[in-house]
Amino acid sequence: MPGLRPALAFALLLPALAACSDATSQAEKPPPVVRTETVSLVADGESRSYTGVVLARRESVQGFRVGGRIVERLVDVGDSVKAGAPLATLDPVDFDLAVESASAEVDAARAALARAEADAERGKALADRRFASVADLESRELAREEAKSRLSRAERQLELAKNQRSYAVLTASADGVVTALIAEAGQVVAVGDPVLRVAAEGAIEVEVAIPESRLDDLDQGRATVSLWSDGARFPARLRERAPAADPASRTYAARFAFDDPEGRARLGMTANVTIEKGDGRPVAHLPLSAILDQGKGPSVYVVGEDDKLSLRPVEVLRYGAEDAIVGSGLADGERVVTLGVNRLAPDLPVRIADATP
C-alpha cells in the first residue's frame, strides 16, 4: 500500500520534532528575574530610647503622728531641710493640757504612795509590838504595792502625753528637699494624713515605662541616661523593675540609677534612657525573606559577577520582627537575593530586577 508509507513516516517524525521544539524553547527561555539587596556591614548594635522623669531614689510623704489643726507651716516647695528640722506644727493647747493633767496624776500617785508607805511602816511597828494583827499588816503592805503600781502607771501616762506633745511638731525624717505641699495652715488633719513630701538627698534615678515586648532589653542591653535640657549623658544601671504591668498602660515601670557628681540633673527634669544591645562586631541586616533554611542551617543566595547564584551558609545572630542579623558568611558589597529564594537553585543564571539592560 504505497499511500500509507508517507503517512507512517510523518507520524514517526512527530515526536522528534516536538522534542526539538521543547529544546529550542528551553534554550530560548530567559533567566529568572530576582530582586537583590547589596550587603552593607555595620557595627552590631540596636538601641531604643524611653522618655522618663528624674526622681529621687527615696521620697517620703511626711505626716503627723497625732491629729489636730495645723497652725504653722515652716517650709515651702524647693526648700532644703536637714533631718530633724521642723516642717509644720499643730495647735499645742490640747497637748499641753494633757501633759498638765498627767503631771497632776503623777503628783497624786506619789502622795498616795507616801501615805501607803507610812501606813505600812506603822502597821509593821504595831505588829512587832503585837498591837496589830498579821492580816492588818498584810493589808497595809498590799496597799503600798498598789500605790507603787499606780505611780508607775501615772508616770507612763505623763511620758505618753509628753511624746504626744512632741509629735505636734512635724520634723524631717532625712536630709532632702521639699517637693510638694499637701496640707496648709488652718487645716485639720488626722493621724498619718499627708502634709508634705520630701525627697531625700543623694541617689537619683530615672523612671521609664517599658513595653512588655521589650523586657529582654533590660537584661541584655547597656543603659545610658541623657538629659533633655542640655544633652548631658551618664552611664546608668537598672536598679528596680516592677514585677507586674500597669493595668492601664500595660507597661512595666523601671528605674535606672546614675551618678551625677556635678549636680546637672534636677528632680522633675525630662530624661531619655537609651538601651543598646550588641557587641559592635560587623553584621549585615537582611530581610527575613532572604534567609533560606533547608534543614542544614540558614543560608542565602549570593549573585556572582557572572550573574549566577551560589548558595552560601551564614551565621544568623538573631531574628527581629522584620529582619535577620547576619554575623558571618557575607562580605561588604555582595548582592543577596531577597525574594523567592525557595524557587531558585545554585549555579542558576539570573537577571537583577533593578539592573539596567
ABEGO torsion letter per residue (X at the ends): XAAAAAAAAAAAAAAAAAAAAAAAAAAABBBBBBBBBBBBBBBBBBBBBBBBBBBBABBBBBBBABBEBBABBABBBGBBBBBGBBABBBBAAAAAAAAAAAAAAAAAAAAAAAAAAAAAAAAAAAAAAGABBAAAAAAAAAAAAAAAAAAAAAAAAAAAAAAAAAAABBBBABBEBBABBABBBGBBBBBGBBABBBBBBEBBBBBBBBBAAAAAAAAABBBBBBBAAAGBBBBBBBABBBABBBAAAGBBBBBBBBBBAAGABBBGBBBBBBBBBEAGBBBBBBBAAABBBAGAEBBBBBBBAAGBBBBBBBBBABBBAABBBBABGBBBGBBBBABGAAABBBGBBBBBAABBX
